[in-house]
Amino acid sequence: MNNKMKFSIVIPAYERHEVLDANLWRMAHADFPRNEYEVIVCDAWSAHGDEIYKVCEKYKDSLNLIYIDLGRDKGWLILLHP
C-alpha cells in the first residue's frame, strides 16, 4: 500500500460473482478518489471462478483492483490455516 492509500477493501468472492459485479460497479461509480483505496478480491476457485475473474477484469481500469486466486476447492480453509 502506498502513502496515499487510506484503506483497503477485501472481498471474499466464493460463489458470488453476481454480488461482486454489483458491488464493484458501486465502488467504480462512488464519489471518492480511487487512488486513496484499493479493492482486493479473493476467490478460492469456486464453481464460478471464471465468472469472478471476468467481473474483476471488467473493473480493472476503473478501480485499483487486485485479484487473488487461492486455488480450487480450498475456500476458507486456506484463510484459516495457511
Order of alpha helices (4+ residues) and beta strands (2+ residues): beta-alpha-beta-alpha-beta-alpha
